[in-house]
Amino acid sequence: MSEQSMFQLGLNTFGDVTRGSDGQFEEHHAVLRNVVEEAVLADKLGLDFFGVGEHHRDDFAITAPEVVLGAIASRTERIRLGTAVTVLNSDDPIRVYERFATLDALSNGRAEVILGRGSFTESFPLFGFRMEDYERLFEEKLEIFSLLRNEDEFDWEGTIRTPLLKQRVYPT
């Protein structure tokens, strides 16, 4: 049997806002700092992955996962860092790609992005999207993200934005 484990162990969090020992809800800034400390401990304990979710409501503190992961990257050495999930249909796939490429460069190749539709839809009205476009937004944005990941230069045309012609995205 190989010395390397056949599976990986990781944790994820949405930065849940819970009640403290005084019965009061924790402040968002305290929850965010605790998430960073949890990830630092996970790295010290040898866990393989730490993921943060994305929500845009008062009972979860993490609205900008890449920023939280950047803070974690600056305090950890080896743990892989990712989202659980990045809500692609209410974000811009080019910006998502750029943010994660930057995080990957700053973390020495430890960034992972997990793209999804999101099981909560609070981000749709917040960012100006219509629920009737839910499926189409995800499909077209995933197509763009795939091109970004696999092509140095790409063209794309769909229904959700103006065409993209001979586009390159950085950092590479």
C-alpha positions as CSV (number, residue, x, y, z in Angstrom):
1,M,0.0,0.0,0.0
2,S,1.3,3.5,-0.9
3,E,2.1,5.9,1.9
4,Q,0.0,8.6,0.2
5,S,-3.7,8.5,1.2
6,M,-6.2,7.4,-1.4
7,F,-8.6,10.2,-0.5
8,Q,-8.3,13.9,0.5
9,L,-9.9,15.6,3.5
10,G,-11.2,19.1,3.4
11,L,-13.6,21.5,5.1
12,N,-16.0,24.1,3.8
13,T,-17.9,26.9,5.3
14,F,-20.4,29.6,4.3
15,G,-19.3,31.8,7.2
16,D,-22.6,31.1,9.0
17,V,-23.6,33.8,11.4
18,T,-24.5,32.1,14.7
19,R,-25.3,33.2,18.2
20,G,-22.4,33.7,20.5
21,S,-22.3,32.7,24.2
22,D,-24.2,35.9,25.1
23,G,-27.1,35.0,22.8
24,Q,-26.4,37.7,20.3
25,F,-25.6,37.1,16.7
26,E,-22.0,37.4,15.8
27,E,-20.8,40.4,13.8
28,H,-19.9,39.6,10.2
29,H,-16.3,40.9,10.6
30,A,-15.8,38.5,13.6
31,V,-17.2,35.5,11.5
32,L,-14.8,36.4,8.6
33,R,-11.8,36.5,10.9
34,N,-12.8,33.2,12.5
35,V,-13.1,31.6,9.0
36,V,-9.5,32.7,8.3
37,E,-8.3,31.2,11.7
38,E,-10.2,27.9,11.0
39,A,-8.4,27.7,7.6
40,V,-5.0,28.4,9.2
41,L,-5.7,25.6,11.7
42,A,-6.8,23.2,8.9
43,D,-3.5,23.9,7.2
44,K,-1.5,23.2,10.3
45,L,-3.5,19.9,10.9
46,G,-2.6,18.8,7.4
47,L,-6.0,18.9,5.7
48,D,-6.0,19.0,1.9
49,F,-8.7,21.6,1.1
50,F,-10.5,24.5,2.6
51,G,-13.5,25.9,0.7
52,V,-15.7,28.9,1.3
53,G,-19.2,29.4,0.0
54,E,-20.8,32.5,-1.4
55,H,-24.1,34.1,-0.1
56,H,-25.5,37.5,-0.2
57,R,-27.7,37.6,2.9
58,D,-27.5,38.4,6.6
59,D,-27.1,34.9,8.0
60,F,-23.9,34.2,6.1
61,A,-20.8,36.4,6.2
62,I,-18.9,35.4,3.0
63,T,-20.0,37.5,0.1
64,A,-16.6,37.9,-1.5
65,P,-15.0,34.4,-1.4
66,E,-11.9,35.3,-3.4
67,V,-11.0,38.0,-0.8
68,V,-11.4,35.6,2.1
69,L,-9.3,33.0,0.2
70,G,-6.6,35.6,-0.4
71,A,-6.4,36.4,3.3
72,I,-6.2,32.6,4.0
73,A,-3.5,32.2,1.3
74,S,-1.3,34.8,2.9
75,R,-1.3,32.8,6.2
76,T,-1.1,29.2,5.0
77,E,1.5,27.1,3.2
78,R,0.1,24.1,1.5
79,I,-3.7,23.7,1.9
80,R,-5.6,24.0,-1.4
81,L,-8.1,26.9,-1.4
82,G,-11.4,27.0,-3.2
83,T,-15.0,28.0,-3.4
84,A,-18.0,25.9,-2.5
85,V,-19.4,27.2,-4.9
86,T,-18.9,30.4,-7.0
87,V,-22.4,31.3,-8.2
88,L,-21.5,31.7,-11.9
89,N,-24.9,32.7,-13.2
90,S,-25.0,35.9,-11.2
91,D,-21.3,36.8,-11.8
92,D,-19.2,37.7,-14.8
93,P,-17.2,34.6,-16.0
94,I,-14.3,36.7,-17.2
95,R,-14.0,38.5,-13.8
96,V,-14.3,35.1,-12.0
97,Y,-11.5,33.7,-14.1
98,E,-9.3,36.7,-13.5
99,R,-9.9,36.7,-9.8
100,F,-9.0,33.0,-9.5
101,A,-6.0,33.2,-11.8
102,T,-4.7,36.0,-9.5
103,L,-5.5,34.0,-6.4
104,D,-3.7,31.0,-8.0
105,A,-0.6,33.1,-8.7
106,L,-0.5,34.6,-5.2
107,S,-1.1,31.2,-3.5
108,N,1.6,29.4,-5.6
109,G,-0.9,27.2,-7.5
110,R,-3.3,26.4,-4.6
111,A,-6.5,27.9,-5.9
112,E,-9.5,25.9,-7.1
113,V,-12.8,27.2,-8.4
114,I,-16.0,25.2,-8.1
115,L,-18.6,26.7,-10.3
116,G,-22.3,26.3,-9.7
117,R,-25.8,27.7,-10.0
118,G,-26.3,28.3,-6.3
119,S,-29.1,26.7,-4.3
120,F,-30.1,30.1,-3.0
121,T,-31.1,32.8,-5.5
122,E,-30.7,36.0,-3.5
123,S,-27.9,37.2,-5.8
124,F,-30.2,37.4,-8.8
125,P,-32.2,40.5,-7.9
126,L,-29.2,42.0,-6.1
127,F,-27.1,41.9,-9.3
128,G,-30.0,42.7,-11.7
129,F,-30.7,39.3,-13.1
130,R,-34.1,37.8,-13.9
131,M,-35.0,34.3,-12.6
132,E,-36.4,33.4,-15.9
133,D,-32.8,33.6,-17.3
134,Y,-31.4,31.2,-14.7
135,E,-30.6,28.3,-17.0
136,R,-29.4,30.3,-20.0
137,L,-27.2,32.5,-17.8
138,F,-25.4,29.5,-16.4
139,E,-25.0,27.7,-19.7
140,E,-23.6,30.6,-21.6
141,K,-21.4,31.8,-18.7
142,L,-20.0,28.3,-18.2
143,E,-19.3,28.1,-22.0
144,I,-17.3,31.4,-21.7
145,F,-15.4,30.2,-18.6
146,S,-14.5,27.0,-20.4
147,L,-13.1,29.0,-23.4
148,L,-11.1,31.1,-21.0
149,R,-9.6,28.0,-19.3
150,N,-8.8,26.2,-22.6
151,E,-7.9,28.8,-25.2
152,D,-5.3,31.6,-25.3
153,E,-7.5,33.7,-27.5
154,F,-11.1,33.2,-28.1
155,D,-14.3,34.4,-29.8
156,W,-17.7,33.9,-28.3
157,E,-21.3,35.0,-29.2
158,G,-24.4,34.3,-27.3
159,T,-27.5,36.1,-25.9
160,I,-26.4,37.4,-22.5
161,R,-23.8,39.9,-23.6
162,T,-22.1,41.5,-26.5
163,P,-19.9,39.3,-28.6
164,L,-16.3,38.7,-27.6
165,L,-13.8,38.7,-30.4
166,K,-10.1,37.8,-30.3
167,Q,-10.2,38.1,-26.5
168,R,-7.3,37.3,-24.1
169,V,-7.6,37.3,-20.4
170,Y,-4.8,37.9,-17.8
171,P,-3.1,36.8,-15.7
172,T,-2.3,33.6,-17.5
